[in-house]
C-alpha cells in the first residue's frame, strides 16, 4: 500500500464503499489523507453518570447491565434500550430502529458512549448515542477526545470515513514536505506528516491548532507564491493605450434609464485610467450582488470600441446560463450603438447580434472564426480560450471570478490576442464580499476597485426565517404575491455534503408544489443535469412570464436576472453558507416591486438560528462577512464565500495575520530568486496549478 493505492485496496473497504468515496472525489489514499474534517465534537472530558445534566452533549464510559429490543406501542418502531452503569450510578440509553445493536453489544460489555442527554418522562436518558466497545489495546475512535466530522454522501457514515482514514494514517510519513526548512523554523510550523495526522485525530486542542496553522499556511503560501510569480512574469509586458473617449462615454451614460452610483463612477474611472497606460491593467473589480459590476465593465469595453483602430474586448464567465444572460443584457444596453458587433461563444451556443450571411451553413469552427475575427465584444465561457479560437486584436479581457483563472489562461490570452507587441488589459470581477485590506493581501498582483453601494431607489429585500409552524402561512402570502403578477424562485439543497435524509430535492419539491400547494399555478424546474438548450429555454420562459414558479438547485446562484421575480424561497436554508444565501437572495429585488426572501428551516439548533437571524437583519454582503466572522468557530469557514477558492480546504479568507505572513515569505523568496533552491516546492506549485486551474 502507498499514497497512490486505490481506496478499494484498503482492508474492509471493497468496491461498493470505494464507489461511495468516489462520489466525494476520493479515489486514492492520498486523496483520503487530504480530505480534512470540517468540524470536531469535543469529548475530551468524559463525565461520570452522577455528573450529567439535561441537554448535556457528553461522553460516558461504563458497563452494560441490561440490553434488549422492544416494539413501540403503535408497532411502527423498534426501540433498543440499555442500562449502563459506572461507579457513580446508572443511566438509561435508547436507540430507535437499530435492532442490530443487540447483536453487537451484550450484557457485561465495557462501552464508551457519546451523545446528548434528554429528559424522557422526567428521567434523564442518553438518546441515540454513538457507541464503541472498549478494550485495553486501542483508544476509542468515535466517542472520546476530539472527534472529527467529514462532509459525506449517502450511505457513507462518519464511522466508515474515520475507520478508513485511521487505518491509512501511517502512510502520511510518505508525503514529501515541500515547505523550506528555513520557513518552518522561522514560523514554528510543524512537519507536514505530523499536521496530517493531527488534523484527523488530534491529541489535544493545542496540537490541533498547530496542525491547522501548518495546513492553512500551506494553502495561503501557494496562493501568494502564485500571485508573486504572475507579477514577476508579466511585469515587463507592454500594454496598448486605450484613450478615454469622454464625449461618447458621457453620451452613453446619459442615455441610461438610471443614474450610476458614486461607487460605479469611481470604479469606472479607475479602470479607464488604467486603460490609458502603456502597462497592461491588472485590476480586480469587487462588488456585492446586484451592485452593477457588469455596467462598469460595459463602460470599459465601450472605450475600447471607440479607440481609433479595430480593438476587441471579451467577457468570460463561469457558466453558460450567465454567458447567455450577459450577451442579451449587453446587446440591449448597446442597442443604440448600431455599429458594435457583439458575439457569444460557449460550448453549445454561437450567436451574433447582427445579420450574418449564410450563418446557418457555417461549421462550428467557421462560426467561432467569424465571431473572433469580426466582433468588437465577445461574451463566453472558458470556451473563449480553447485552441481553435484566435482573436483579431484583443485589447481587454474581463474575467468573472478571478480565482478560477490562472497563469496559463492569462498567457493563453496574450498568445491569442492577435497583437504580439502588447498584452491585453485584464479586469477580474468577483461578487465575493472581501474587505479591501484582505483583497489587497490575497491578490497582491492586482489593483482593487470596490463597488460598495447598491443602485439608488432599490428596495431592501425583506428576509424572514420560516419554521415548520409558519410554513402554511408563508405559502398563503406567496400565493397572494403571485396573484399580483409576481414570480418566485424555490431553491433546494443539492444532495448535500452532509447527508441525504431530510433534504428536499428539486424533483420532490416540484411535484409537491405542483400537486398539493400551488395547484393553480404554472411551475417548472431546472437543475444542472439538464442540457444547456433545455436550461436556456426554461430561463427564457421564466423571463417571459410563461410560468410563475421556478424550482431550482443552486445553479441560479450566479447572475440570473429576472426583474419580475420578487420572491425567493430557500428550502433547508441552514444547509447553505451565509454568502450563498446572500447570492440566492440577490436573484430577486431587481425590479420595481418589494421583494421577499423566505428561509425555510426545521433546525432547532440555537447557533443555526442565530446565524440565519443575521440574514434577517443585514442586506449588505460586506456586513454579512463581518458578522459571520464573529460567529465562526475556529474550525468553520465562512460558508461558501470561498466558493471559487477551491484550493482553500482549511485556511480562512479572514485570517489576516497568516495571509500577511504567507505574503511576506512569498515576496522574500521570489525577490531573492531562491525558488530554484527548493525543487520540491517548485514541483508542488506546478501540481497545485494543475489541480486548481487545469494548467
Secondary structure, DSSP 8 states (H G I E B T S, - for coil): --TTSBGGGSTTTHHHHHHHHHHTT--BHHHHHT---SEEEEE-S---GGG--TT-EEEEEEEEEEEEEEE-TTSS-EEEEEEEEETTEEEEEEEES-TTHHHH--TT-EEEEEEEEEEETTEEEEEEEEEEE--SSS--SSSSEEEEE----TT--HHHHHHHHHHHGGGGGGS---S-HHHHHHHT---HHHHHHHHHS-SSHHHHHHHHHHHHHHHHHHHHHHHHHHHHHHTT--B------HHHHHHHHHHSSS---HHHHHHHHHHHHHHTSSS--EEEEEE-TTS-HHHHHHHHHHHHHTSSS--EEEEE-S-HHHHHHHHHHHHHHTTTSTT--EEEE-SS-EEESS--TTGGGS-HHHHHHHHHHH-SEEEESGGGGSTT---SSEEEEEEE-GGG--HHHHHHHHHHSS-TTSB-EEEEEE-S---HHHHHHHTTTSEEEEE-S--TT----EEEEE-GGGHHHHHHHHHHHHHTT-EEEEE---S-SS-STT---HHHHHHHIIIII-TTS-EEEE-TTS-HHHHHHHHHHHHTTS-SEEEE-GGGSSS---TTEEEEEETTGGGS-HHHHHHHHTTS--SSS--EEEEE-----HHHHHHHHHHHH---HHHHHHHHHHH--TT---TTTTTT-TT-SS--TT-HHHHHHHHHHHHHHHHTT-GGG-HHHHHHHHHHHHHHH--
